[in-house]
């Protein structure tokens, strides 16, 4: 069973300064078996936000791949020039207009390390990256 420490703190009075490693040691001393400890997001840094896809236009490429040229609203404080949504090139096809997606904005670093910047790709300047759970290092699913 997976149990987030934040959830456990809601039900058990744990000292505020108790680290996850120290908690694991205490549970092990109580003869509870811990198979693994996941620290979700430990390798992430920078501005990673939730955005709403406004449009996703498929564009076939010369290499046979089809990319989506997306317009994504990431909120007034993160949109380009304060108002305009960000343009993002994405190879995934499992989302569409109206969907909420995780967006790594320029300046973010994903596991690898993989720094995110605004860059020209497939004829567009991609101003961020729409991320899957696997790319964020949070899940392989």
N, C-alpha and C positions, 0 to 999 in steps of 0.2 A: 504494500500500500504506500502511495506517495502522500506525504503530508507537508505542506508548506509551513515553515517556521512561523510565518505571520499568522496563519490559522491556528497553530498550536498555542501561540501567545494569547489568542482570544479566549481559549478554554483553560489554560494553565497559567498560574501566576509565576512567570519566569523573571528572574532579575533582568533589568534593562540592559546591563552590560554583559550578559551571557552571550558568548559567541556561538555560532553554529557548531564549531569544532568541539567546544567545551560541552555543549548540549549532547552531542553525539557520544562523547566520553561518558557522560553521566548515564545516558540511556544504555550504553553497553555494560556499564557496571551494574545496572539493574537486570542484566541478562536478557536484554532486548537486542535482537540481531538487526544491525543496519547493513544493508547490502551496498548502498552507495549514498553519497551526499552530492546533490546537484546544486551548483550555485548558478542559477539562471541569470544571464545578463552580465556576468562578471567580466567578459571580454568586450563589452560594448561601451562606447563613450561618444559623447557629442549629442547633437540634437536629433533625437529619434522621436517622431510624433505619429499620430494617427491622422490620416487624411481621407477625404471623400473624393472618389473618382468622379469627375464631371463628364469626361469623355475618354474613350479608348478606341482610337482609329487604327485598324490593322493596316500595315504597310508591308507588302511582299518585298523581299530583298533579292539582289542578284545571286546571292549564295543559296537561295532556296528557303531561307528562314523568313518567317513573318514576325515582325516586331509590332508592338502597339505604341503609337505616339499618344501619350496620355496627358490630360489636363487634370491636375489634382489640387483641390483646395485643402491646404494644410493649416488654415486659420490665419486670421488677420496678422498676428505677430510673426508668422513664418512665411506667408505668401510673398512672392516677388513684388517689390515696390509697395508692400502693405496691402494691396488689393488684388492684384492679378494672381491667379492660381499658377502653380509651377508646372512646367512642361517636363515630362519624364518619359524616357524611352524604357520599355519593359518587354522582355521576351516571354513572359508568362501570359497565359490566356485563360486563367481560372478566376477572373474577376471582370466586372463591367461597371458601367455608369451607375452611380448611387451606392456602390459598395464602399465600405470602410477598409482601408489598407494601412499597414505600417510603412512609414516613409523615413528612410535615413537621409537627412539633409546634408548638404555639403559641410564638411568639418567633422562628420561622424566617422567612427572607426568601427568596423564590424570584425568578428573573429577572423583570424588569419595571420596577421592583421590585414584588413582590407579598407584603406582610407577612401572615403567618398568625397568627390569633388564635382563641380559643374564641369562637364566636358562634352565635346562634340563627338557624337557617335551616330551612325546611320543617318547622317544628314541633318541632325537636330542637336541642339545643346540640351543635354539631359541635366536637369537641375535637382538631382537627388536620385534615390533608388527605392522602388517599391520592393519590400523585403518579404520573403517567406520565413516561416519559423526556423527552417534549417539554416538559412543565411544569417539569422540572428543568433544561432547557436542555442535556441530555446527548445527545439524539438526536431526530430528527424521526420516527423509526420507532416 
